[in-house]
């Protein structure tokens, strides 16, 4: 019963607390297809305190205090990134108002790597909740890598569009608007999603010779960069999102426009030769 209650509570809180996350993922790729995954995950201090109280509420016998950095769990999560992935290092990390961790994994073959652009699997609800969420994540939710070694080597990235995050914003907009407990939708949305950041980049350790990627800076390709704080600054954009309820990423792009801090690769796949 305790496990069921914990899982249900976790799902109810995911949408609320995901807005307090900052997730930065960088894949460093070598010419032979091996490389590393560097990930930084941060959560607002106030929310971490709420999780501490939440954990005690569901298990009064719990003696270990909730914390974001759990090295043993991060070592276990290496398997979630695919075959041949090993834990290299991890440590606590914090900035003003946020606390979390930095972790590094190594891999031998990027073709076997599984990466999701969604931050929901970074939510620290515990092992039970994490296992449940990993079971429900479909194969199509992950980036697909097709690497061929050569001179130059070629990497093709076929990735899902982050529709889940778009839908989440629209659904929360409607929920806040319809709620009798909230009079100011914009204030509630700002409070909920202010600070949510997602960043996913591929860094090539050799020079890029040719690519059709939309966002390239030197040897780094940005697959996804979303700062919801920037979206929330534009009431007109929020109104467009609410009214149009975009069903595709192309419609989302049209509604958002060229807002600073928003970079989303809209192509079905991109090719990088390096």
Residue pairs with C-beta under 8 A, 6 or more apart in sequence:
2 58
2 59
3 128
5 58
6 58
6 125
6 126
6 128
6 129
7 125
7 128
7 129
7 132
9 54
9 58
10 123
10 125
10 126
10 129
10 132
13 54
13 125
14 120
14 123
14 125
15 168
15 171
15 172
16 192
17 43
17 47
17 123
18 119
18 120
18 123
18 168
18 196
19 192
19 193
19 194
19 195
19 196
19 228
20 43
20 44
20 46
20 47
20 195
20 196
21 41
21 42
21 43
21 119
21 122
21 123
21 196
21 197
22 40
22 41
22 42
22 43
22 98
22 100
22 195
22 196
22 197
22 198
23 39
23 40
23 41
23 42
23 119
23 122
23 197
23 198
23 199
24 39
24 40
24 197
24 199
25 37
25 38
25 39
25 115
25 199
25 200
25 201
26 37
26 38
26 39
26 200
26 201
26 202
26 203
27 35
27 36
27 37
27 38
27 110
27 113
27 115
27 201
27 202
27 203
28 35
28 36
28 37
28 38
28 203
28 205
29 35
29 110
29 155
29 202
29 203
29 204
29 205
29 274
30 205
30 206
31 149
31 153
31 205
31 206
31 274
32 149
32 153
33 108
33 109
33 110
33 111
33 147
33 149
33 153
34 106
34 107
34 108
34 109
34 110
35 106
35 107
35 110
35 205
36 88
36 104
36 105
36 106
36 107
37 81
37 85
37 104
37 105
37 106
37 107
37 113
37 115
38 102
38 103
38 104
39 102
39 103
39 104
39 105
40 93
40 100
40 101
40 102
41 68
41 100
41 101
41 103
41 122
42 68
42 93
42 94
42 95
42 98
42 99
42 100
43 68
43 98
43 99
43 100
43 124
44 97
44 98
44 195
45 97
45 98
45 99
48 66
48 67
48 68
48 99
51 66
51 124
52 65
52 66
54 66
55 62
55 66
55 126
56 62
66 124
68 92
68 99
68 100
68 101
68 124
69 90
69 91
69 92
69 93
69 100
69 101
71 90
73 127
73 130
74 87
74 90
74 101
74 103
75 87
75 90
78 85
78 86
78 87
78 105
79 85
80 114
80 121
80 134
81 105
81 107
81 113
81 114
81 115
82 107
82 112
82 113
82 114
83 109
83 112
84 107
84 108
84 109
84 112
85 105
85 106
85 107
85 112
85 113
86 105
86 106
86 107
87 103
87 105
88 104
88 105
88 106
89 103
89 104
90 101
90 102
90 103
90 104
91 101
91 102
92 99
92 100
92 101
93 99
93 100
93 101
93 102
94 100
98 195
107 113
109 147
110 145
110 147
110 155
111 145
111 146
111 147
113 143
113 145
114 142
114 143
115 142
115 143
115 200
116 137
116 141
116 142
116 143
116 160
117 143
117 159
117 160
117 162
117 198
117 200
117 223
117 224
118 141
118 162
118 164
118 165
119 165
119 196
119 198
120 133
120 164
121 130
121 133
121 134
121 137
123 129
123 133
140 160
141 160
142 160
143 157
143 158
143 159
143 160
143 223
144 157
144 158
144 159
145 155
145 156
145 157
146 155
146 156
146 157
146 158
147 153
147 154
147 155
147 156
148 154
152 209
152 210
152 273
152 274
153 206
153 273
153 274
154 271
154 272
154 273
155 202
155 271
155 272
155 273
155 274
156 269
156 270
156 271
156 272
157 202
157 223
157 269
157 270
157 271
157 272
158 268
158 269
159 223
159 265
159 269
161 248
161 249
161 264
161 266
162 198
162 224
162 226
162 249
162 264
163 248
163 249
165 198
165 226
166 241
166 246
166 249
166 252
169 193
169 228
169 231
169 241
170 241
170 242
170 245
170 246
172 189
172 192
172 193
173 185
173 189
173 238
173 241
173 242
174 242
176 182
176 185
176 188
176 189
176 192
177 185
177 242
182 188
186 232
186 235
186 238
189 232
189 238
190 232
193 228
193 229
193 231
193 232
194 228
194 229
194 232
195 228
195 229
196 226
196 227
196 228
196 229
197 226
197 227
197 228
197 229
198 224
198 225
198 226
199 222
199 224
199 225
199 226
200 222
200 223
200 224
200 225
201 220
201 221
201 222
201 223
201 225
202 220
202 221
202 223
202 272
203 219
203 220
203 221
204 219
204 220
204 221
204 272
204 274
205 219
206 219
206 274
207 219
207 274
208 216
208 218
208 219
208 221
208 272
208 273
208 274
209 273
209 274
210 271
210 272
210 273
211 221
211 270
211 271
211 272
211 273
212 267
212 270
212 271
213 221
213 222
213 265
213 270
213 272
214 263
214 265
214 266
214 267
214 270
215 221
215 222
215 225
215 263
215 265
216 222
219 274
221 270
221 272
222 263
222 265
223 265
224 263
224 264
224 265
225 261
225 262
225 263
225 264
226 261
226 262
226 263
226 264
227 260
227 261
227 262
229 261
230 259
230 260
230 261
230 262
231 237
231 238
231 241
231 256
231 259
231 262
232 238
234 259
237 255
237 256
237 257
237 259
240 255
241 252
241 255
241 256
244 251
244 255
246 252
246 254
246 255
249 264
249 266
250 266
252 264
253 264
253 266
256 262
